[in-house]
């Protein structure tokens, strides 16, 4: 029988007592390629945004001879693997727990492989957030602690499926991952309708996927960047399928993960065994999760486009961290695709507007405005554990 407990550090400061370690799952670094497809989806979903995007697309074509290609463009989070590892480690150490950090960038394992050359991070598991197409949706699966000797081989297998999806093959891969005794497979943010296909269709696909493959998944994620309502729905989904709940902060910016797992395991592999064999998971939500969700999303967005003068060359400004194919199809940073200072006016306006919203008085005012609704959600969550 699956046994999940959930605690909230802002309600109970003693929650970590009696545990040896804290586990940070699901966070991203500048090695993660984050799709820009959402911009096109926003333009279709919100008519007020469409004219701005059209202006940007037209100027790109006219001034630079480059047609905007959202599907083959991406942005990268600002933090290097070492900065991200140190951020997550520090948060756990502040509550007197031994830190374990599993970084899972989108569809690549560069960050943990780089970190394994750093003495303080040598024991980091090889993990990834795998994009698994399913029907007209894609699910994100956290695959943690791949065997080091075969990690590259596993990544080739996962990439081949993503490029050429097939339901039967997906089940074969999940069975094979399940047969790796030290690997942990988590269904990340299962109720997030990533491609905006509609809640009803998405829910149907989730349940169909779990019917076929739930036996080879080890937990459903309570996501630190999704809202209270969605995470409560994930709790109901876990109860329906008798599955464990597990943490997953999904950090993309500079705020550490908003939840972690508590454990008495002495290593990440022991933690995996605790989840898989003992079917036990203790999730702790950190104080930042109690902040208004819209405010946190705004701050995460601001983090993504902020200037970081002390970061390594090539990752300091937002246009160095956004990549797009040039006129010959070669993917390059936006900063190389236009002369200095010639970013399209519509883009400069949108970036500037978000930056202003994230500053001082404006951000504080929005936080107060959003807090009233958030307090209601906190009250509704009193029976959530």
MARVOZA-420191 format. One record per residue (C-alpha): x, z, y; residue in one letter; chain. Coordinates in nm, 2 decimals, always signed. Layout:
- px|pz|py|code|unit
- X|Z|Y|A|A
...
This chain:
- px|pz|py|code|unit
- +0.00|+0.00|+0.00|X|A
- +0.14|-0.10|+0.34|X|A
- +0.21|+0.19|+0.57|X|A
- +0.26|+0.12|+0.94|X|A
- +0.28|+0.38|+1.21|X|A
- +0.28|+0.31|+1.58|X|A
- +0.39|+0.55|+1.86|X|A
- +0.44|+0.52|+2.23|X|A
- +0.74|+0.68|+2.40|X|A
- +0.56|+0.73|+2.73|X|A
- +0.30|+0.95|+2.55|X|A
- +0.54|+1.12|+2.30|X|A
- +0.90|+1.17|+2.40|X|A
- +0.96|+1.33|+2.06|X|A
- +0.86|+1.02|+1.86|X|A
- +1.22|+0.92|+1.78|X|A
- +1.31|+1.26|+1.64|X|A
- +1.37|+1.27|+1.27|X|A
- +1.49|+0.91|+1.27|X|A
- +1.85|+0.80|+1.24|X|A
- +1.84|+0.45|+1.40|X|A
- +1.65|+0.21|+1.62|X|A
- +1.61|-0.15|+1.53|X|A
- +1.57|-0.43|+1.79|X|A
- +1.41|-0.73|+1.64|X|A
- +1.34|-1.07|+1.80|X|A
- +1.53|-1.13|+2.12|X|A
- +1.68|-1.44|+2.27|X|A
- +2.00|-1.55|+2.44|X|A
- +2.13|-1.85|+2.62|X|A
- +2.18|-2.02|+2.28|X|A
- +1.80|-2.04|+2.25|X|A
- +1.63|-2.37|+2.34|X|A
- +1.30|-2.30|+2.49|X|A
- +1.06|-2.59|+2.51|X|A
- +0.92|-2.73|+2.84|X|A
- +0.61|-2.86|+2.67|X|A
- +0.41|-2.58|+2.83|X|A
- +0.44|-2.74|+3.17|X|A
- +0.25|-3.05|+3.05|X|A
- +0.00|-2.82|+2.88|X|A
- -0.04|-2.62|+3.21|X|A
- -0.10|-2.94|+3.40|X|A
- -0.38|-3.04|+3.15|X|A
- -0.53|-2.69|+3.15|X|A
- -0.52|-2.61|+3.53|X|A
- -0.61|-2.90|+3.76|X|A
- -0.45|-2.74|+4.06|X|A
- -0.10|-2.77|+3.90|X|A
- -0.14|-3.13|+3.79|X|A
- -0.08|-3.28|+4.14|X|A
- +0.25|-3.09|+4.17|X|A
- +0.37|-3.20|+3.84|X|A
- +0.27|-3.56|+3.92|X|A
- +0.47|-3.55|+4.24|X|A
- +0.77|-3.41|+4.05|X|A
- +0.74|-3.69|+3.78|X|A
- +0.71|-3.97|+4.04|X|A
- +1.01|-3.85|+4.25|X|A
- +1.22|-3.81|+3.94|X|A
- +1.14|-4.17|+3.84|X|A
- +1.19|-4.31|+4.19|X|A
- +1.50|-4.12|+4.31|X|A
- +1.69|-4.08|+3.98|X|A
- +1.56|-4.34|+3.75|X|A
- +1.47|-4.07|+3.50|X|A
- +1.12|-4.04|+3.35|X|A
- +1.02|-3.68|+3.30|X|A
- +1.02|-3.60|+2.93|X|A
- +0.88|-3.25|+2.86|X|A
- +0.90|-3.28|+2.48|X|A
- +1.28|-3.34|+2.48|X|A
- +1.37|-3.10|+2.76|X|A
- +1.44|-2.73|+2.73|X|A
- +1.55|-2.42|+2.92|X|A
- +1.78|-2.14|+2.81|X|A
- +1.74|-1.77|+2.88|X|A
- +2.01|-1.63|+3.12|X|A
- +2.18|-1.37|+2.90|X|A
- +2.49|-1.46|+2.69|X|A
- +2.49|-1.32|+2.33|X|A
- +2.72|-1.03|+2.42|X|A
- +2.52|-0.93|+2.73|X|A
- +2.19|-0.95|+2.52|X|A
- +2.35|-0.74|+2.24|X|A
- +2.48|-0.48|+2.48|X|A
- +2.14|-0.46|+2.66|X|A
- +1.95|-0.39|+2.34|X|A
- +2.21|-0.15|+2.21|X|A
- +2.21|+0.05|+2.53|X|A
- +1.84|+0.10|+2.53|X|A
- +1.84|+0.24|+2.17|X|A
- +2.14|+0.46|+2.24|X|A
- +1.96|+0.62|+2.54|X|A
- +1.71|+0.77|+2.30|X|A
- +1.99|+0.91|+2.08|X|A
- +1.95|+0.66|+1.79|X|A
- +2.21|+0.45|+1.62|X|A
- +2.14|+0.09|+1.73|X|A
- +2.08|-0.21|+1.50|X|A
- +2.02|-0.54|+1.68|X|A
- +1.89|-0.87|+1.52|X|A
- +1.90|-1.16|+1.77|X|A
- +1.68|-1.45|+1.66|X|A
- +1.71|-1.75|+1.88|X|A
- +1.49|-2.06|+1.83|X|A
- +1.61|-2.26|+1.54|X|A
- +1.98|-2.18|+1.56|X|A
- +2.22|-1.90|+1.45|X|A
- +2.49|-1.96|+1.71|X|A
- +2.44|-1.62|+1.88|X|A
- +2.49|-1.40|+1.57|X|A
- +2.78|-1.61|+1.45|X|A
- +2.95|-1.58|+1.79|X|A
- +2.89|-1.21|+1.80|X|A
- +3.05|-1.16|+1.46|X|A
- +3.38|-1.22|+1.63|X|A
- +3.33|-0.92|+1.85|X|A
- +3.43|-0.59|+1.69|X|A
- +3.13|-0.39|+1.82|X|A
- +2.89|-0.65|+1.69|X|A
- +3.06|-0.75|+1.36|X|A
- +2.77|-0.61|+1.15|X|A
- +2.50|-0.81|+1.33|X|A
- +2.26|-0.98|+1.08|X|A
- +2.24|-1.36|+1.08|X|A
- +1.89|-1.42|+1.20|X|A
- +1.67|-1.70|+1.35|X|A
- +1.32|-1.77|+1.49|X|A
- +1.22|-2.07|+1.28|X|A
- +0.96|-2.32|+1.42|X|A
- +0.74|-2.40|+1.12|X|A
- +0.48|-2.68|+1.19|X|A
- +0.15|-2.61|+1.03|X|A
- -0.15|-2.85|+1.08|X|A
- -0.17|-2.92|+1.45|X|A
- +0.00|-2.59|+1.53|X|A
- +0.34|-2.44|+1.49|X|A
- +0.41|-2.09|+1.37|X|A
- +0.72|-1.89|+1.46|X|A
- +0.88|-1.70|+1.17|X|A
- +1.15|-1.45|+1.22|X|A
- +1.40|-1.49|+0.94|X|A
- +1.64|-1.20|+0.95|X|A
- +1.96|-1.12|+0.76|X|A
- +2.03|-1.46|+0.60|X|A
- +2.32|-1.44|+0.35|X|A
- +2.63|-1.52|+0.55|X|A
- +2.79|-1.75|+0.29|X|A
- +2.48|-1.97|+0.28|X|A
- +2.34|-1.93|+0.63|X|A
- +2.44|-2.28|+0.74|X|A
- +2.28|-2.43|+0.42|X|A
- +1.96|-2.23|+0.49|X|A
- +1.95|-2.36|+0.85|X|A
- +1.97|-2.72|+0.73|X|A
- +1.68|-2.65|+0.50|X|A
- +1.47|-2.50|+0.77|X|A
- +1.56|-2.78|+1.02|X|A
- +1.47|-3.05|+0.76|X|A
- +1.12|-2.89|+0.72|X|A
- +1.06|-2.87|+1.09|X|A
- +1.15|-3.24|+1.13|X|A
- +0.94|-3.34|+0.83|X|A
- +0.66|-3.08|+0.76|X|A
- +0.47|-3.06|+0.44|X|A
- +0.25|-2.77|+0.33|X|A
- +0.38|-2.77|-0.03|X|A
- +0.74|-2.77|+0.09|X|A
- +0.67|-2.49|+0.33|X|A
- +0.55|-2.27|+0.05|X|A
- +0.86|-2.36|-0.16|X|A
- +1.09|-2.25|+0.12|X|A
- +0.90|-1.92|+0.18|X|A
- +0.92|-1.85|-0.19|X|A
- +1.29|-1.91|-0.19|X|A
- +1.34|-1.69|+0.12|X|A
- +1.14|-1.42|-0.05|X|A
- +1.36|-1.44|-0.35|X|A
- +1.66|-1.36|-0.13|X|A
- +1.65|-0.98|-0.18|X|A
- +1.81|-0.89|+0.16|X|A
- +1.61|-1.13|+0.38|X|A
- +1.32|-1.02|+0.60|X|A
- +1.06|-1.27|+0.70|X|A
- +0.82|-1.18|+0.98|X|A
- +0.52|-1.38|+1.12|X|A
- +0.60|-1.36|+1.49|X|A
- +0.31|-1.33|+1.74|X|A
- +0.07|-1.47|+1.48|X|A
- -0.23|-1.49|+1.72|X|A
- -0.06|-1.66|+2.00|X|A
- -0.22|-2.01|+2.03|X|A
- +0.11|-2.18|+2.11|X|A
- -0.02|-2.53|+2.15|X|A
- -0.35|-2.43|+2.31|X|A
- -0.56|-2.58|+2.03|X|A
- -0.83|-2.32|+2.08|X|A
- -0.87|-1.96|+1.95|X|A
- -1.11|-2.05|+1.67|X|A
- -0.90|-2.33|+1.53|X|A
- -0.58|-2.12|+1.56|X|A
- -0.75|-1.83|+1.38|X|A
- -0.86|-2.06|+1.10|X|A
- -0.50|-2.20|+1.06|X|A
- -0.35|-1.84|+1.06|X|A
- -0.59|-1.73|+0.78|X|A
- -0.53|-2.04|+0.58|X|A
- -0.16|-2.00|+0.62|X|A
- -0.18|-1.64|+0.51|X|A
- -0.40|-1.72|+0.21|X|A
- -0.13|-1.97|+0.09|X|A
- +0.18|-1.79|+0.19|X|A
- +0.11|-1.42|+0.28|X|A
- +0.26|-1.30|-0.04|X|A
- +0.60|-1.43|+0.08|X|A
- +0.59|-1.28|+0.43|X|A
- +0.70|-0.92|+0.48|X|A
- +0.53|-0.82|+0.80|X|A
- +0.32|-0.93|+1.10|X|A
- +0.47|-0.88|+1.44|X|A
- +0.34|-0.66|+1.72|X|A
- +0.50|-0.86|+2.01|X|A
- +0.65|-0.68|+2.31|X|A
- +0.56|-0.97|+2.54|X|A
- +0.20|-1.02|+2.43|X|A
- -0.09|-0.82|+2.58|X|A
- -0.27|-0.52|+2.44|X|A
- -0.58|-0.72|+2.33|X|A
- -0.37|-0.97|+2.13|X|A
- -0.17|-0.69|+1.96|X|A
- -0.49|-0.50|+1.87|X|A
- -0.62|-0.82|+1.71|X|A
- -0.29|-0.84|+1.51|X|A
- -0.35|-0.49|+1.39|X|A
- -0.70|-0.59|+1.26|X|A
- -0.54|-0.90|+1.10|X|A
- -0.28|-0.69|+0.92|X|A
- -0.55|-0.45|+0.79|X|A
- -0.75|-0.75|+0.67|X|A
- -0.46|-0.89|+0.47|X|A
- -0.30|-0.54|+0.38|X|A
- +0.02|-0.63|+0.56|X|A
- +0.28|-0.43|+0.74|X|A
- +0.32|-0.43|+1.11|X|A
- +0.66|-0.45|+1.26|X|A
- +0.82|-0.46|+1.61|X|A
- +0.94|-0.77|+1.79|X|A
- +1.03|-0.75|+2.16|X|A
- +1.06|-1.13|+2.22|X|A
- +1.29|-1.07|+2.52|X|A
- +1.39|-1.38|+2.71|X|A
- +1.49|-1.22|+3.04|X|A
- +1.69|-0.91|+3.14|X|A
- +1.43|-0.65|+3.04|X|A
- +1.52|-0.50|+2.70|X|A
- +1.27|-0.53|+2.42|X|A
- +0.95|-0.35|+2.48|X|A
- +0.93|-0.22|+2.12|X|A
- +1.17|-0.13|+1.84|X|A
- +1.15|+0.00|+1.48|X|A
- +1.25|+0.35|+1.39|X|A
- +1.43|+0.40|+1.06|X|A
- +1.65|+0.63|+0.86|X|A
- +1.84|+0.34|+0.71|X|A
- +2.21|+0.33|+0.75|X|A
- +2.24|-0.05|+0.77|X|A
- +2.02|-0.35|+0.85|X|A
- +2.01|-0.44|+0.48|X|A
- +1.88|-0.09|+0.40|X|A
- +1.62|-0.13|+0.67|X|A
- +1.51|-0.46|+0.51|X|A
- +1.47|-0.27|+0.18|X|A
- +1.27|+0.00|+0.35|X|A
- +1.03|-0.27|+0.48|X|A
- +1.01|-0.48|+0.17|X|A
- +1.03|-0.23|-0.12|X|A
- +0.89|+0.09|+0.04|X|A
- +0.64|-0.12|+0.25|X|A
- +0.71|+0.12|+0.54|X|A
- +0.74|+0.04|+0.91|X|A
- +0.75|+0.28|+1.21|X|A
- +0.70|+0.10|+1.54|X|A
- +0.79|+0.26|+1.88|X|A
- +0.66|+0.10|+2.20|X|A
- +0.90|+0.16|+2.50|X|A
- +0.78|+0.26|+2.85|X|A
- +0.80|-0.10|+2.99|X|A
- +0.51|-0.20|+2.76|X|A
- +0.28|+0.03|+2.96|X|A
- +0.35|-0.17|+3.27|X|A
- +0.08|-0.43|+3.37|X|A
- +0.12|-0.73|+3.14|X|A
- +0.09|-0.99|+3.42|X|A
- +0.35|-0.81|+3.62|X|A
- +0.59|-0.82|+3.32|X|A
- +0.53|-1.19|+3.26|X|A
- +0.60|-1.26|+3.63|X|A
- +0.92|-1.06|+3.61|X|A
- +1.03|-1.24|+3.30|X|A
- +0.97|-1.57|+3.47|X|A
- +1.17|-1.46|+3.78|X|A
- +1.45|-1.35|+3.54|X|A
- +1.45|-1.71|+3.40|X|A
- +1.50|-1.87|+3.74|X|A
- +1.71|-1.61|+3.92|X|A
- +2.07|-1.68|+4.04|X|A
- +2.33|-1.47|+3.85|X|A
- +2.66|-1.50|+4.04|X|A
- +2.86|-1.29|+3.79|X|A
- +2.75|-1.49|+3.48|X|A
- +2.98|-1.75|+3.32|X|A
- +3.01|-2.09|+3.50|X|A
- +2.73|-2.31|+3.38|X|A
- +2.47|-2.04|+3.34|X|A
- +2.45|-1.90|+3.70|X|A
- +2.17|-2.10|+3.85|X|A
- +1.83|-2.21|+3.71|X|A
- +1.91|-2.58|+3.72|X|A
- +2.22|-2.52|+3.51|X|A
- +2.00|-2.36|+3.25|X|A
- +1.74|-2.64|+3.23|X|A
- +1.82|-2.95|+3.03|X|A
- +1.67|-3.30|+3.04|X|A
- +1.76|-3.64|+2.90|X|A
- +1.94|-3.86|+3.16|X|A
- +1.86|-4.24|+3.20|X|A
- +2.06|-4.31|+2.88|X|A
- +1.89|-4.03|+2.68|X|A
- +2.18|-3.79|+2.69|X|A
- +2.06|-3.43|+2.74|X|A
- +2.23|-3.28|+3.04|X|A
- +2.17|-2.98|+3.28|X|A
- +1.94|-3.07|+3.57|X|A
- +2.22|-2.97|+3.81|X|A
- +2.41|-3.28|+3.68|X|A
- +2.11|-3.52|+3.71|X|A
- +2.07|-3.49|+4.09|X|A
- +2.31|-3.46|+4.37|X|A
- +2.36|-3.11|+4.52|X|A
- +2.05|-2.99|+4.70|X|A
- +1.83|-3.29|+4.61|X|A
- +1.60|-3.12|+4.37|X|A
- +1.25|-3.26|+4.41|X|A
- +1.06|-3.08|+4.69|X|A
- +0.77|-3.00|+4.46|X|A
- +1.00|-2.83|+4.22|X|A
- +1.18|-2.64|+4.50|X|A
- +0.84|-2.52|+4.63|X|A
- +0.73|-2.40|+4.29|X|A
- +1.06|-2.22|+4.21|X|A
- +1.06|-2.06|+4.56|X|A
- +0.70|-1.95|+4.52|X|A
- +0.77|-1.77|+4.20|X|A
- +1.08|-1.61|+4.34|X|A
- +0.89|-1.48|+4.64|X|A
- +0.62|-1.34|+4.41|X|A
- +0.88|-1.15|+4.22|X|A
- +1.04|-0.98|+4.52|X|A
- +0.98|-0.64|+4.68|X|A
- +0.66|-0.60|+4.86|X|A
- +0.48|-0.90|+4.70|X|A
- +0.57|-0.79|+4.35|X|A
- +0.48|-0.43|+4.42|X|A
- +0.14|-0.54|+4.56|X|A
- +0.06|-0.75|+4.26|X|A
- +0.17|-0.47|+4.04|X|A
- -0.08|-0.23|+4.20|X|A
- -0.36|-0.49|+4.19|X|A
- -0.30|-0.55|+3.82|X|A
- -0.25|-0.18|+3.74|X|A
- -0.62|-0.10|+3.76|X|A
- -0.71|-0.33|+3.48|X|A
- -0.41|-0.22|+3.28|X|A
- -0.51|+0.14|+3.30|X|A
- -0.85|+0.05|+3.15|X|A
- -0.66|-0.12|+2.87|X|A
- -0.45|+0.19|+2.81|X|A
- -0.77|+0.40|+2.79|X|A
- -0.92|+0.16|+2.54|X|A
- -0.60|+0.19|+2.34|X|A
- -0.62|+0.57|+2.30|X|A
- -0.73|+0.53|+1.94|X|A
- -0.45|+0.28|+1.86|X|A
- -0.21|+0.54|+1.73|X|A
